[in-house]
């Protein structure tokens, strides 16, 4: 696929969005990839990574192998993800600690608007499609109701396993890899490793992510090739079910004190009228609309780019 520098800058920006989403418990980088129109290309590209690339390298040289790999796309996207994680994770944590209602309202609007565009991608509806959507929505919702584990110091091999498990969620729209890390009790340990540049821990987490990504992406690629409609229905259900996690107004049910800090381990969604304290309803509505309209703008921009490429 021929792309200009502008195209790769846009892919880099989409990577920034994926990285920012993956830094927040409750939001999936896969959702950002899906709504920005690069999800299937991402899964297909990663799923195509195998030993045959080495044979192409030997026969046709590095350039031919790089084209077959879709290397420019991967570099632009994952550079954006890495830059985002290392630069925006602190910002995301600051917003979650100081303005949680506003940031969750923004993400709620973003994800809610994306559901319509995912629905449109499903061309054929039948009973099986509806059942798959319902089951995946229920599973995703159930995951959002689980209590989070406590954060303790973990071995590097546990962090390796956590990375491998979390990346599966990260590339599934609607399922938050960061939230899976919270459930495993590894989120704080990993975020501290990133902010403190603990190279050893970062290496083992990254190794787990790479292995998990290469393995699971092949399964997803196969599902898209063989059962595209049912796979899209399942992904839609995952996104719908995840809305509970990112609902802005919560009632805290349980907390734990870890390293002299209070951490919320269980909560439930409530109406703004039942919220203890200032619900910031008007401000939340503004942030919700910003997130909602952002998706509409992304879709408009994507359509414009597709039409320009056709011409």
Secondary structure, 3 states (H helix, E strand, C coil): CCCCHHHHHHHHHHHHHHHHHHCCCCCCHHHHHHHCCCHHHHHHHHHCCCCHHHHHHHHHCHHHHHHHHCHHHHHHHHHHHHHHHHHHHHHHHHHHHHCHHHHHHHHHHHHHHHHHHHHHHCCCCCHHHHHHHHHHHHHHHHHHHCCCCCCCCCCHHHHHHHHHHHHHHHCCCCCCHHHHHHHHCCHHHHHHHHHCCCHHHHHHHHHHHHHHHHHHHHHHHHHHHHCHHHHHHHHHHHHHHHCCCCCCCEEEEEEEEECCEEEEEEEEECCHHHCCCCCCHHHHHHHHHHHHHHHHHHHHHHHHHHHHHHC
